């Protein structure tokens, strides 16, 4: 995934968190939750997927 795509996903999820925070009256909390979810989606899921593929490849 390219860096521009990652930034776009994190930004969109941050905005979604901001809008949820406007309704719930906890703007900062929900914005950070949106950014954290975007970070997990763009970095950790591909990282663990790659590690799983490498582990699978090395055991064969």
N, C-alpha and C positions, 0 to 999 in steps of 0.2 A: 504494500500500500504506500502510495506516495505521500510525502509530507503535506502537500496541499490538501489531499483527501482527508488525512488525519486531522488537520486543523479545521476543515469544514465540518467534520463529524463532531468534534469536540465543541465547536462554536454553536452548532445547531442544538446539541444537547444542553449546553449552558443556557441558551435562550429559552429552551423548553423549561428548564429548571427555574429560570427567572420568572416566566409567566405563571408557573405553578406557585412560586413564592409570593407573587402579587395577590393571588387569591387566598392563600393560606396565611398570609401576613408574616411569613418567615423568609424574606427575600434572600438573605445571605446563605442560609442553610440550604435551601433548595437549589440555588445557583451552584454552590459547591458540590452538591450531590450530582447535579447534571454534568459538571465538569469531571467529577470522579468517575461516573459511569462512562463518559466518553473516553477517558483515559484507559479504563479497563478494556473497552471494546477495541480501541485502536492500537494498544500496545501489548497488554498481557495475553489476550486471547490468541493473537497471531504468534506470540512468543512461545506459549505453551504448545500450540499446534506444531510449530517447527521443532521444538524439543521432543515431542512425541514421535514425529516422523523420523528424527535422527536416531532416537532410541530404538524404534522399530526396525530401522535400516541396519543398525549395528548388531542387533540380535539375530539377524538372518545369516 
